[in-house]
Amino acid sequence: MKRIAARFVYPLDSYDPVYEGYVEVDDEGTIVSVGKCDDFLSEKNIWDGAIIPGMVNAHCHVELSHLKGKFRKGSGMAGFIDQINALRDSSSRDEKIRRLSSEMDRMWKSGVSAMADISNCDDSFAVKAASPMYTRTFLEVFGSEPQDCAAVIEGAKALKKEAESYGLDASITPHACYTMSPQLVTASAAEGLSTGYLSYHSQESRQEEEMIASGTGEMAENRRRYGMSMPPVTGKSSLDYFIGRLLQVHPAPFDEHILLVHNVCLDETAAEAALSVMKNVFWAVCPLSNIFIHDTLPPVMLMRKLGLSICVGTDSLSSNYDLDMVKEMYCLQKNFPEVKTGEILSWACLNGARFLSREETLGSIAPGKRPGIVGIRDVDRNGALTASSCSVRLV
């Protein structure tokens, strides 16, 4: 049995912390009890800061960890894609695995208990299988040419079989509207939905929106320059376009768990269109990645107004300096100070667990659950994050 006390304990049964609270766990890490200390100063094991449940990184590309420090900031999405194409294979397989293994270990020690991870190859499979962190692997596919759709899907099915041979939960998933033919969006979505889970890069940039709505902009010009087929011009948002492709798989409603990632250009009309057909839709934000690529942030206050289930991810080390969930949360707190720290923590812990259907064990501190216990250093006198806040796994 282990008992840890702290000035601020965030069980996440509400957005407010328990002041001068404690958590008790058994030898397997299962929560026995949580509450307010009778005499805080007499506690034997006091953490100097805040205690939270293990975090859930709702969007990561850990296999791209070898790209840390290699990308130019502020390139916009079209420029970022050019850099990915040029640098993705700039390291050996052994170096890629070494770097991603190091990042997996660092994330676990910093308190990440689960992750929705994107894979385009098998580099990360053995590392994730050996990690104590729970992962669902999203096998992301690309392909702009309609005639390649069947071959791309067959390759993804083979990769899924390999992932499952390691004991990993895996789902084939589409990347984004701007890298795929309409046929491949639908075919890969059908494969993902058959497992109950889908992850999709949605409305990440204005360039993406321009290409789908009007066939113009830098991203559209990039595709033409490389001789790639264009997706249809719809006059609507890229999220509306994606919904249309999903409806080719089966009629609404969609009860599967669907994660829409980035959402920088989300507006109320597009959000309500998604909510009208998706019954378990989650909305991942990766603020530091969005700032790195195009110096913008998702409309968090609108998302809260609409009651969206927000999750938090780090994206990759091609578009970020660290895979650090606390830094992502501090970025959100700094830019949206109206939002309580406890609410941001619920996005980074509980909502990610709900997307992965792991909320029975992860995401909050409650008796019988086993979320991992994480300590955050350098919180302010109200329990809020600061620029120097950092996290460490305590259990």
ABEGO torsion letter per residue (X at the ends): XBBBBBABBBAGABABBBBGBBBBBBAAGBBABBEBBABAAABABBBBEBBBBBBBBABBBAAAAAABGABBBGAEAAAAAAAAAAAAAABBAAAAAAAAAAAAAAAAAAGBABBBBBBABAAAAAAAAABABBBBBBBBBBEABAAAAAAAAAAAAAAAAAAAAAGBBBBBBBABAAABBAAAAAAAAAAAAAAGBBBBBBGABAAAAAAAAAGBEAAAAAAAAAGBBBBBBAGBBAAAAAAAAAAAABBOBBABBBBBBGGAABBAAAAAAAAAABABBBBBBBAAAAAAAAGBBBBAAAAAAAGBBBBBBAEBAAABABBBAAAAAAAAAAABAABBAAAAAAAAAAAAAAAAGAAAABGBBBBGBBAEBBBBBGBBAAGBBBAABBBBBAX
